[in-house]
Amino acid sequence: MLKVLTLNMHSYFEPRTYWAFYKLAKDIAYNNYDIVCLQEVNQLRYTSIIFDKVRIDNAAYVIKLILQEEFNLNYNLFWDKAKTLDGLIEEGVAILTPHKILERESRYVSDLTADEEWRCRKNVYGCIEKDGVSYNVFSVHFAWEYDGKERFENQFARFLDWMKDKDENLIVAGDFNIDYKSEAYKLMEQTNWKDVSRATNKEHLATAFDENGEGIHIDYVFTNIIGAYEYTLKFDGNNESSISDHRGIYALIK
């Protein structure tokens, strides 16, 4: 059984930033997630580096500290920077897990890789071991279906090429920036992955909102693990307080 949470944090761009971090950490502690995939995990460019490229104010690192100090839980963190916004904010993607990370890697999926190009997209991979079983986990953040320079289909093709030897016990979770009704979503149907929202008849639920305030479903948990699934929206502003401009997704795979 695997408990998976994914959320585009929109960190440091939301009001009550540290309150949001605490709410997320408390939810992780309460639910004991095996895998937490986070996007738009930000940090200030000029603060001190703690380890690897992670700075002291890195949003995922702050959550890791809260889990450790408040809840006596040790979650391992893998984060990498995708780009720098406005010369000040370093944005990246992360995986948090209480389990051992056997391997880790990150790669650009975008054609654009210049540090201050906002269209840059980089995804991260971790091979995670739970109860003697290895799981290949990707936390992802893709371009919109077509944003003028980057196309989702090109990024997804590059992603598939990267992960083709990492597809056993696969979890791909994050912000795909494509709605389940879009043409680009059909690329998902050409894989052997299960969309947990569709498998549980929840794909109609909005995980974010477009510029007109219309609900869109663009955040997903995909897996090729055969079993029973459960799917719940988190931090939806109704059952739970909103902590981002996206909703979280909780997927249970058993």
Secondary structure, DSSP 8 states (H G I E B T S, - for coil): -EEEEEEE--TTSSSSHHHHHHHHHHHHHHHT-SEEEEEEEEEETTS-EEETTEETT-HHHHHHHHHHHHH----EEEEEEEEEETTTEEEEEEEEESSEEEEEEEEE-SS---TT-TT--EEEEEEEEETTEEEEEEEEE---SB-SS-BHHHHHHHHHHHHTTS-TTEEEEEE----TTSSTTHHHHTSS-EEHHHHTT-TTS-SEE-TTS-EE--EEEEE---S-EEEEEES-SSSS---SSS-EEEEEE-
